[in-house]
Amino acid sequence: MSTYRSALTVLAAAIVLITGYELGSSRLVDTRTQVIAALPLSNSAPTQTQSPNTWQRITARSELLRNKRKEQTAELPSGPFGRNISDLRRLADAGNADAAYALAKGYRDCQFFVPPKDDSEVAQRAEDSTVMQLNVVDQIVDQVKNTAEKQGKNIGKIPEVAIQPVYQGNLRAGQDQVRQCTGVDTDDARDWMVWQKRATELGNPEAELTYWILMVQSADMLSVEELVQDKQLASAALQDAVSRGDSRALIAIGEVLQNGWFAEADPYLAYAYFYAASQAPYASIHTLPWMGQSIFAVLANPDNTQTYLQQHLDRAGSSLTPAQQLAAQQLGLALFEQCCKWNGA
């Protein structure tokens, strides 16, 4: 799998070289983000600010959601998800945040599961997935080469992706899905977001760090009233993660502020939060639970949080004066001190 990832990294680097575009820094503007940004924070319409009050305004009306937490703990059952659903539901209903998150994750992974007839069908699905993924890579390679030719540049030879590791990875994933999802009711699985919300309300750390992006992705399926409630839950969850000393929450808050998903975009405060997060030790990009594991996520994001944060700092800082950047850095240091220094994060 390392050969496959190395090739993808080369492709990503080539795209950056040719287009001059910083991967991961584009703002996707569609009706969902516009609706979320337009949601009221108070009785007055939100206005852009360069004071450190935007996130405080966002979270000001969200504290009551923390009252739903029950803090019930117990050891979760082991083994395939499909066999443990009833036990997980019992624990989640008693207030176990980890059980609720296990239900959300298990149901989400199984929502489109169709039981195969036999092992040969599992192998065929893995082969089909491999062909599709490699076709995507070929298309990207062709686009990179065409762009290079138009700009009169030579990017050299792009390594070919080894087929066997990709196939083996897909086969293992397919076999694991059969093991985990056998016996799961797909109608129940489609409601996985109900359990994700429950896990967030109960305070599961990973659920708290992902609810904001799931809300953005599902915004076009919700009413305005539901979006208001989900925005409040998402902001409260991120603030709760900050209170626990989790530096990853600083990055998530920076994303929210930079993209204007909960209010008008605030590049000053986004820069401060990204700078605060940059004070924590660097880690794999996949320690951020909202980061996808698909081929597209591999191509669209760097390998580590250092590069990821630098891209976001460059983007947010491009609209700030040097004096504003310096002030935001000082604020970022204070934010990190309050959040995470005591936690060693």
C-alpha positions in Angstrom: 0.0 0.0 0.0 3.0 2.3 0.5 3.8 2.2 -3.2 0.2 3.2 -4.0 0.3 6.1 -1.5 3.8 7.3 -2.7 2.4 7.5 -6.3 -0.6 9.5 -5.1 1.7 11.8 -3.2 3.7 12.4 -6.4 0.5 13.2 -8.2 -0.6 15.6 -5.6 2.8 17.4 -5.7 2.6 17.6 -9.4 -0.8 19.2 -9.3 0.5 21.8 -6.8 3.5 22.5 -9.0 1.5 23.0 -12.2 -1.5 24.9 -11.0 0.1 26.9 -8.2 -2.9 25.9 -6.2 -2.5 25.0 -2.5 -4.3 21.7 -2.0 -7.0 21.8 0.6 -7.3 25.5 0.6 -10.2 26.1 -1.8 -13.5 27.1 -0.5 -16.4 25.1 -1.8 -19.3 27.5 -2.2 -22.7 25.8 -2.7 -26.2 26.2 -1.4 -25.5 24.2 1.8 -22.7 26.5 3.0 -24.7 29.5 2.1 -27.6 28.3 4.1 -25.5 27.5 7.1 -23.7 30.8 7.0 -27.0 32.6 6.8 -28.4 31.0 10.0 -29.0 33.6 12.7 -26.7 33.7 15.7 -28.8 36.3 17.5 -31.7 38.6 16.7 -29.4 40.6 14.4 -27.6 39.5 11.3 -24.0 38.4 11.7 -21.4 40.9 10.6 -17.7 40.2 9.8 -15.4 41.1 12.6 -11.7 41.0 13.3 -12.2 41.0 17.1 -11.9 37.7 19.0 -15.7 37.6 19.6 -17.0 35.6 16.7 -16.5 32.1 18.2 -17.9 33.4 21.5 -21.0 34.6 19.8 -21.4 31.2 18.0 -21.1 29.2 21.2 -23.0 31.6 23.5 -26.4 29.9 22.9 -25.1 26.4 23.0 -24.3 25.6 26.6 -27.6 24.1 27.5 -26.9 21.1 25.2 -24.3 19.8 27.5 -27.0 19.1 30.1 -28.0 16.0 28.1 -24.8 14.3 29.1 -25.1 11.3 31.5 -21.5 10.3 31.8 -22.3 6.5 31.9 -19.4 4.3 31.3 -19.0 0.5 30.7 -16.9 -1.9 28.7 -18.2 -2.2 25.1 -18.8 -5.7 23.7 -16.2 -7.1 21.3 -16.6 -8.9 18.0 -18.5 -8.1 14.8 -20.8 -5.1 14.9 -23.8 -7.0 13.6 -23.8 -9.3 16.7 -23.4 -6.4 19.2 -26.1 -4.0 18.1 -28.7 -4.9 20.9 -26.0 -4.6 23.6 -24.7 -1.3 22.2 -28.2 0.1 22.0 -28.8 -0.8 25.6 -25.6 0.9 26.7 -26.3 4.0 24.6 -29.8 4.3 25.9 -28.3 4.3 29.4 -26.1 7.2 28.5 -22.9 5.6 27.3 -21.3 8.0 24.7 -18.9 5.4 23.4 -21.7 2.9 22.7 -23.6 5.6 20.8 -20.6 6.4 18.7 -19.9 2.7 18.0 -23.5 2.5 16.7 -23.0 5.5 14.5 -19.8 4.3 13.1 -21.0 0.7 12.6 -24.3 1.7 11.0 -22.6 4.2 8.8 -20.1 1.6 7.5 -23.0 -0.8 6.8 -25.7 1.4 5.4 -25.0 0.3 1.8 -24.0 -3.2 2.5 -25.4 -5.9 0.3 -24.5 -9.5 1.4 -22.4 -11.3 -1.2 -23.5 -14.7 -2.5 -20.0 -16.2 -1.9 -16.3 -15.4 -1.6 -16.0 -15.0 -5.4 -18.4 -12.1 -5.3 -16.4 -10.4 -2.6 -13.3 -10.8 -4.8 -15.1 -9.4 -7.8 -16.3 -6.4 -5.9 -12.7 -5.8 -4.8 -11.6 -6.0 -8.4 -14.3 -3.6 -9.6 -13.3 -1.1 -6.9 -9.6 -1.4 -7.9 -10.4 -0.7 -11.6 -12.5 2.3 -10.7 -9.8 3.8 -8.4 -7.0 3.2 -10.9 -9.1 4.8 -13.6 -9.5 7.9 -11.5 -5.7 8.0 -11.0 -5.2 7.6 -14.8 -7.6 10.5 -15.4 -5.7 12.7 -12.9 -2.4 11.8 -14.6 -3.7 12.7 -18.0 -5.0 16.1 -16.6 -1.7 16.8 -15.0 0.2 16.0 -18.2 -2.1 18.1 -20.4 -1.9 21.1 -18.0 1.9 20.7 -18.1 2.1 20.7 -21.8 -0.1 23.8 -22.1 2.2 25.6 -19.7 5.3 24.3 -21.4 6.5 22.4 -18.3 8.0 19.0 -17.9 7.0 17.1 -14.8 9.0 14.0 -15.7 7.7 10.5 -15.4 4.9 9.9 -12.9 5.3 6.4 -11.3 2.7 3.8 -12.1 0.5 2.6 -9.3 1.1 -1.0 -8.3 -2.2 -2.9 -8.9 -1.8 -5.7 -6.5 -1.5 -3.7 -3.2 -4.6 -1.7 -4.2 -6.6 -4.9 -4.9 -5.4 -6.5 -1.7 -6.5 -3.5 0.3 -9.9 -3.5 -1.3 -10.3 -7.2 -0.7 -9.4 -6.9 3.0 -11.9 -4.1 3.3 -14.6 -6.1 1.6 -14.0 -9.1 3.8 -14.1 -7.0 6.9 -17.3 -5.4 5.8 -18.9 -8.8 5.4 -17.7 -9.8 8.9 -18.9 -6.6 10.5 -22.2 -6.0 8.7 -23.7 -9.4 8.4 -27.1 -9.3 10.2 -27.4 -5.5 10.2 -30.7 -4.0 9.2 -29.9 -1.5 6.4 -33.1 0.5 7.3 -31.7 1.0 10.8 -28.3 1.7 9.3 -29.6 4.6 7.3 -30.4 6.4 10.5 -26.7 6.4 11.7 -26.8 10.2 12.1 -29.3 9.8 15.0 -26.6 7.9 16.9 -23.9 10.3 15.8 -25.9 13.1 17.3 -26.6 11.1 20.5 -22.8 10.4 20.8 -22.1 14.1 20.4 -24.6 15.1 23.0 -23.2 12.6 25.4 -19.6 13.8 24.9 -17.8 11.1 22.9 -14.5 12.8 21.9 -14.4 11.6 18.3 -18.1 12.4 17.7 -17.6 15.9 19.1 -14.8 16.5 16.6 -16.7 15.3 13.6 -20.3 16.6 14.1 -19.6 20.0 12.5 -18.4 18.5 9.1 -21.2 16.0 9.0 -23.7 18.8 9.6 -22.2 20.7 6.7 -22.4 17.7 4.4 -26.0 16.9 5.3 -27.3 20.5 5.4 -29.3 20.2 2.2 -31.4 17.4 3.8 -32.4 19.4 6.9 -34.9 22.1 7.7 -33.7 25.6 8.8 -34.9 24.8 12.3 -32.9 21.5 12.3 -29.8 23.4 11.0 -30.0 25.9 13.8 -30.2 23.2 16.4 -27.3 21.2 14.8 -25.2 24.3 14.5 -25.6 24.9 18.2 -24.7 21.3 19.0 -21.7 21.3 16.7 -20.3 24.5 18.2 -20.9 23.4 21.8 -19.2 20.1 21.0 -16.1 21.7 19.6 -15.9 24.1 22.6 -16.3 21.1 24.9 -13.3 19.4 23.1 -11.3 22.6 23.6 -12.2 22.5 27.3 -10.8 18.9 27.4 -7.5 20.2 26.0 -7.8 18.6 22.6 -5.8 20.6 20.1 -7.6 19.0 17.1 -10.7 21.1 18.1 -8.7 24.3 17.5 -8.2 23.1 13.9 -11.9 22.3 13.4 -12.9 25.7 14.8 -10.4 27.4 12.4 -12.1 25.5 9.5 -15.5 26.7 10.6 -14.4 30.3 11.0 -12.4 30.3 7.8 -15.1 28.9 5.6 -17.9 30.9 7.2 -20.0 27.8 7.9 -21.7 29.1 11.1 -21.4 32.8 10.5 -19.7 35.2 8.2 -16.1 34.2 7.6 -13.6 35.6 10.0 -10.0 35.2 8.6 -8.4 36.9 11.6 -9.9 34.6 14.2 -9.4 31.6 11.9 -5.7 32.4 11.6 -5.5 32.7 15.4 -7.0 29.2 15.9 -4.8 27.6 13.2 -1.8 29.2 14.8 -2.8 27.9 18.2 -3.2 24.4 16.8 0.3 24.7 15.2 1.8 24.9 18.7 0.8 21.2 19.3 3.1 18.4 18.2 2.7 17.5 14.5 0.9 14.2 13.7 -0.5 12.2 10.8 -3.3 14.0 9.0 -5.5 11.0 9.8 -5.5 11.8 13.5 -8.1 14.4 12.5 -11.3 12.3 12.6 -13.1 14.3 10.0 -10.4 13.6 7.4 -11.6 11.0 4.9 -9.7 7.8 4.1 -10.7 7.6 0.4 -8.4 8.0 -2.6 -9.8 11.5 -3.1 -8.9 12.5 0.5 -5.4 11.1 -0.1 -5.0 13.3 -3.1 -6.6 16.4 -1.7 -4.7 16.6 1.6 -1.0 16.4 2.8 0.3 13.6 5.0 0.7 15.6 8.2 -0.9 18.3 10.2 2.2 20.6 9.8 1.7 21.0 6.1 -2.1 21.1 6.5 -2.0 23.9 9.0 0.6 25.9 7.0 -1.8 25.8 4.0 -4.6 27.1 6.1 -2.4 29.8 7.7 -1.3 31.0 4.3 -4.8 31.2 3.0 -6.2 33.0 6.1 -3.2 35.2 6.3 -3.5 36.4 2.7 -6.3 38.7 3.7 -4.5 40.1 6.8 -1.9 42.8 7.2 1.4 41.9 8.8 0.2 43.7 12.0 -3.0 41.7 12.0 -1.1 38.4 11.5 1.2 39.3 14.4 -1.8 40.1 16.6 -3.6 36.9 15.6 -0.4 34.9 16.4 -0.4 36.4 19.9 -4.0 35.5 20.3 -3.3 32.0 19.1 -0.6 31.5 21.7 -3.1 32.6 24.4 -5.7 30.2 23.0 -3.2 27.3 23.0 -2.2 28.2 26.5 -5.8 28.1 27.7 -6.7 24.9 25.8 -3.8 22.6 25.6 -0.5 23.4 27.2 -1.5 21.8 30.5 -2.6 18.7 28.5 0.7 18.3 26.7 -1.2 18.3 23.4 
